[in-house]
Amino acid sequence: MLVEEVARGIDAVNRTTLSRFMLMLGLQKVRVPLPVPGAGSLLSLVPLSPKISTEDRYAMENGKALLYFIVKRVRSHGDNPVPVQMVRASRSCTT
């Protein structure tokens, strides 16, 4: 469960970074031809920049909370720990 949450967070951060990079370059609306099996035509136009979903935002927030939790464990007792609160459980955790 923990490894899945970390992997989900890493994926979300990568999509967000790519999306921001495409925005910075002015390429956020560029579509590229890609062969899609089962699609009516030979090529479909797909967006080059990924969409950032609500699930991605939750995964990034949960990853940040997990990182703060780990850092809080490593810190000495004299430091002020960062408060940790999970945003919400992912779908796989609730089923």
FENKADA-V580243 format. One record per residue. N is the residue number from 1. RES is the residue in one letter. OMEGA is omega as a letter, one per 40 degrees, with the letter a starting at -180 (* if undefined). Layout:
n/res/omega
N/RES/OMEGA
N/RES/OMEGA
//
This chain:
n/res/omega
1/M/a
2/L/i
3/V/i
4/E/a
5/E/i
6/V/i
7/A/i
8/R/i
9/G/i
10/I/i
11/D/a
12/A/i
13/V/i
14/N/i
15/R/i
16/T/i
17/T/i
18/L/i
19/S/i
20/R/i
21/F/i
22/M/i
23/L/i
24/M/i
25/L/a
26/G/a
27/L/a
28/Q/a
29/K/a
30/V/i
31/R/a
32/V/i
33/P/a
34/L/i
35/P/i
36/V/i
37/P/i
38/G/i
39/A/a
40/G/a
41/S/a
42/L/a
43/L/i
44/S/i
45/L/a
46/V/i
47/P/i
48/L/a
49/S/a
50/P/i
51/K/i
52/I/a
53/S/i
54/T/i
55/E/i
56/D/i
57/R/i
58/Y/a
59/A/i
60/M/i
61/E/i
62/N/i
63/G/i
64/K/i
65/A/i
66/L/i
67/L/i
68/Y/i
69/F/i
70/I/i
71/V/i
72/K/i
73/R/a
74/V/a
75/R/i
76/S/a
77/H/a
78/G/a
79/D/i
80/N/a
81/P/i
82/V/i
83/P/a
84/V/i
85/Q/i
86/M/a
87/V/i
88/R/i
89/A/i
90/S/a
91/R/a
92/S/a
93/C/a
94/T/a
95/T/*
//
